Amino acid sequence: MSQARVPEGDWLRGISVKQPYAAAIHQHARRLPLVARTIRDRQLVTGAVLGVARITDCHQDTDRSTPCSEWAYPGAWHLVLDDVQELPLPVPARGQVVPWKPSPDLLRRVFQQLPGFQP
């Protein structure tokens, strides 16, 4: 396999998302809004990096406000994701409850599958 071009800098972080929400994020990016359709016939992989995305916003909807999306829980903090890209193959990794810094080796294995990625 070719050498992966790994973005440099201290700005990359991993976030851990439980299933079936991880699968829903990738399918929602493809315009399939219902969770039932999202997870049908899919293996719900855990313990792995499944894709990459840009976090473009983080906000909290109040309990009385209109939810920001069909996925939103009132009163919860929400990440707004853009440029969601699912990896062809999951890359084994241990997540954490808080944003975590991926190792250089993990980044190489992830970005090897995304040759056209531009930071």
CYANA upper distance limits for C-alpha pairs under 8 A (distance plus 0.5 A):
  2 SER  CA    112 GLN  CA      7.92
  3 GLN  CA    112 GLN  CA      7.35
  4 ALA  CA    108 ARG  CA      6.23
  4 ALA  CA    109 ARG  CA      8.06
  4 ALA  CA    111 PHE  CA      6.26
  4 ALA  CA    112 GLN  CA      4.87
  4 ALA  CA    113 GLN  CA      8.44
  4 ALA  CA    115 PRO  CA      7.41
  5 ARG  CA    108 ARG  CA      7.95
  5 ARG  CA    111 PHE  CA      7.23
  5 ARG  CA    112 GLN  CA      7.72
  5 ARG  CA    115 PRO  CA      7.75
  6 VAL  CA    107 LEU  CA      7.04
  6 VAL  CA    108 ARG  CA      6.46
  6 VAL  CA    111 PHE  CA      6.65
  7 PRO  CA    119 PRO  CA      7.03
 12 LEU  CA    101 LYS  CA      7.20
 12 LEU  CA    102 PRO  CA      7.95
 13 ARG  CA     99 PRO  CA      6.43
 13 ARG  CA    100 TRP  CA      5.84
 13 ARG  CA    101 LYS  CA      5.34
 13 ARG  CA    102 PRO  CA      6.85
 14 GLY  CA     95 GLY  CA      7.93
 14 GLY  CA     99 PRO  CA      6.00
 14 GLY  CA    100 TRP  CA      5.51
 14 GLY  CA    101 LYS  CA      6.55
 14 GLY  CA    102 PRO  CA      6.76
 15 ILE  CA     95 GLY  CA      7.59
 15 ILE  CA     96 GLN  CA      7.79
 15 ILE  CA     97 VAL  CA      8.22
 15 ILE  CA     98 VAL  CA      7.32
 15 ILE  CA     99 PRO  CA      5.38
 15 ILE  CA    100 TRP  CA      7.02
 16 SER  CA     95 GLY  CA      5.84
 16 SER  CA     96 GLN  CA      6.58
 16 SER  CA     97 VAL  CA      7.01
 16 SER  CA     98 VAL  CA      8.12
 16 SER  CA     99 PRO  CA      7.94
 17 VAL  CA     21 TYR  CA      6.99
 17 VAL  CA     22 ALA  CA      5.99
 18 LYS  CA     22 ALA  CA      6.50
 18 LYS  CA     46 THR  CA      8.21
 19 GLN  CA     23 ALA  CA      6.99
 19 GLN  CA     44 LEU  CA      6.87
 19 GLN  CA     45 VAL  CA      8.17
 19 GLN  CA     46 THR  CA      7.69
 20 PRO  CA     24 ALA  CA      6.75
 20 PRO  CA     35 VAL  CA      8.44
 20 PRO  CA     39 ILE  CA      7.32
 20 PRO  CA     44 LEU  CA      7.20
 21 TYR  CA     25 ILE  CA      6.66
 22 ALA  CA     26 HIS  CA      7.28
 22 ALA  CA     50 LEU  CA      8.37
 23 ALA  CA     27 GLN  CA      6.81
 23 ALA  CA     38 THR  CA      7.29
 23 ALA  CA     39 ILE  CA      7.00
 23 ALA  CA     44 LEU  CA      7.40
 24 ALA  CA     28 HIS  CA      6.20
 24 ALA  CA     35 VAL  CA      6.60
 24 ALA  CA     38 THR  CA      6.10
 24 ALA  CA     39 ILE  CA      7.49
 25 ILE  CA     29 ALA  CA      6.80
 25 ILE  CA     84 VAL  CA      8.43
 26 HIS  CA     30 ARG  CA      7.40
 26 HIS  CA     51 GLY  CA      8.42
 26 HIS  CA     84 VAL  CA      7.17
 26 HIS  CA     85 GLN  CA      7.73
 26 HIS  CA     86 GLU  CA      6.74
 27 GLN  CA     31 ARG  CA      7.17
 27 GLN  CA     32 LEU  CA      6.18
 27 GLN  CA     33 PRO  CA      8.04
 27 GLN  CA     38 THR  CA      6.29
 28 HIS  CA     32 LEU  CA      5.52
 28 HIS  CA     33 PRO  CA      5.86
 28 HIS  CA     38 THR  CA      8.17
 29 ALA  CA     84 VAL  CA      6.93
 32 LEU  CA     37 ARG  CA      7.66
 32 LEU  CA     38 THR  CA      7.09
 33 PRO  CA     37 ARG  CA      8.32
 33 PRO  CA     38 THR  CA      7.91
 34 LEU  CA     38 THR  CA      6.60
 35 VAL  CA     39 ILE  CA      6.71
 36 ALA  CA     40 ARG  CA      6.69
 38 THR  CA     42 ARG  CA      8.45
 39 ILE  CA     43 GLN  CA      8.41
 39 ILE  CA     44 LEU  CA      8.07
 45 VAL  CA     50 LEU  CA      8.47
 45 VAL  CA     90 PRO  CA      8.20
 47 GLY  CA     92 PRO  CA      6.40
 47 GLY  CA     93 ALA  CA      6.07
 47 GLY  CA     94 ARG  CA      6.13
 47 GLY  CA     95 GLY  CA      7.51
 48 ALA  CA     90 PRO  CA      6.16
 48 ALA  CA     91 VAL  CA      5.58
 48 ALA  CA     92 PRO  CA      4.52
 48 ALA  CA     93 ALA  CA      5.09
 48 ALA  CA     94 ARG  CA      7.26
 48 ALA  CA     95 GLY  CA      8.34
 49 VAL  CA     87 LEU  CA      8.48
 49 VAL  CA     90 PRO  CA      6.12
 49 VAL  CA     91 VAL  CA      5.52
 49 VAL  CA     92 PRO  CA      6.78
 49 VAL  CA     93 ALA  CA      6.65
 49 VAL  CA    110 VAL  CA      8.08
 50 LEU  CA     86 GLU  CA      6.47
 50 LEU  CA     87 LEU  CA      6.04
 50 LEU  CA     89 LEU  CA      7.87
 50 LEU  CA     90 PRO  CA      5.49
 50 LEU  CA     91 VAL  CA      7.30
 51 GLY  CA     84 VAL  CA      7.66
 51 GLY  CA     85 GLN  CA      5.91
 51 GLY  CA     86 GLU  CA      4.62
 51 GLY  CA     87 LEU  CA      5.33
 51 GLY  CA     90 PRO  CA      8.35
 52 VAL  CA     83 ASP  CA      8.41
 52 VAL  CA     84 VAL  CA      6.35
 52 VAL  CA     85 GLN  CA      5.84
 52 VAL  CA     86 GLU  CA      7.07
 52 VAL  CA     87 LEU  CA      8.16
 53 ALA  CA     81 LEU  CA      6.53
 53 ALA  CA     82 ASP  CA      6.35
 53 ALA  CA     83 ASP  CA      5.87
 53 ALA  CA     84 VAL  CA      4.78
 53 ALA  CA     85 GLN  CA      6.74
 54 ARG  CA     81 LEU  CA      5.98
 54 ARG  CA     82 ASP  CA      5.57
 54 ARG  CA     83 ASP  CA      6.43
 54 ARG  CA     84 VAL  CA      7.48
 55 ILE  CA     79 LEU  CA      7.01
 55 ILE  CA     80 VAL  CA      6.25
 55 ILE  CA     81 LEU  CA      5.20
 55 ILE  CA     82 ASP  CA      6.92
 56 THR  CA     79 LEU  CA      8.12
 56 THR  CA     80 VAL  CA      6.06
 56 THR  CA     81 LEU  CA      6.37
 56 THR  CA     82 ASP  CA      7.07
 57 ASP  CA     79 LEU  CA      6.38
 57 ASP  CA     80 VAL  CA      5.41
 57 ASP  CA     81 LEU  CA      7.89
 58 CYS  CA     77 TRP  CA      7.41
 58 CYS  CA     78 HIS  CA      6.05
 58 CYS  CA     79 LEU  CA      5.07
 58 CYS  CA     80 VAL  CA      6.56
 59 HIS  CA     77 TRP  CA      6.08
 59 HIS  CA     78 HIS  CA      5.93
 59 HIS  CA     79 LEU  CA      7.32
 60 GLN  CA     75 GLY  CA      6.73
 60 GLN  CA     76 ALA  CA      6.18
 60 GLN  CA     77 TRP  CA      4.83
 60 GLN  CA     78 HIS  CA      6.50
 61 ASP  CA     65 SER  CA      6.74
 61 ASP  CA     66 THR  CA      8.13
 61 ASP  CA     67 PRO  CA      6.84
 61 ASP  CA     68 CYS  CA      7.50
 61 ASP  CA     73 TYR  CA      8.36
 61 ASP  CA     74 PRO  CA      6.19
 61 ASP  CA     75 GLY  CA      5.71
 61 ASP  CA     76 ALA  CA      6.86
 61 ASP  CA     77 TRP  CA      7.43
 61 ASP  CA     78 HIS  CA      8.27
 62 THR  CA     74 PRO  CA      6.51
 62 THR  CA     75 GLY  CA      5.23
 62 THR  CA     76 ALA  CA      8.26
 63 ASP  CA     74 PRO  CA      5.33
 63 ASP  CA     75 GLY  CA      5.24
 64 ARG  CA     74 PRO  CA      7.95
 65 SER  CA     74 PRO  CA      8.02
 67 PRO  CA     72 ALA  CA      6.15
 67 PRO  CA     73 TYR  CA      7.50
 67 PRO  CA     74 PRO  CA      6.76
 68 CYS  CA     72 ALA  CA      6.75
 72 ALA  CA     76 ALA  CA      8.10
 72 ALA  CA     78 HIS  CA      7.62
 87 LEU  CA    110 VAL  CA      8.05
 87 LEU  CA    113 GLN  CA      6.97
 87 LEU  CA    114 LEU  CA      7.94
 88 PRO  CA    113 GLN  CA      7.43
 89 LEU  CA    113 GLN  CA      8.39
 91 VAL  CA    106 LEU  CA      8.27
 91 VAL  CA    109 ARG  CA      7.51
 91 VAL  CA    110 VAL  CA      7.14
 93 ALA  CA    106 LEU  CA      8.18
 95 GLY  CA    100 TRP  CA      7.91
 96 GLN  CA    100 TRP  CA      6.98
102 PRO  CA    106 LEU  CA      6.63
102 PRO  CA    107 LEU  CA      6.94
103 SER  CA    107 LEU  CA      6.81
104 PRO  CA    108 ARG  CA      6.71
105 ASP  CA    109 ARG  CA      6.84
106 LEU  CA    110 VAL  CA      6.69
107 LEU  CA    111 PHE  CA      6.48
108 ARG  CA    112 GLN  CA      6.36
109 ARG  CA    113 GLN  CA      7.63
110 VAL  CA    114 LEU  CA      7.60
111 PHE  CA    115 PRO  CA      7.04
111 PHE  CA    117 PHE  CA      7.94
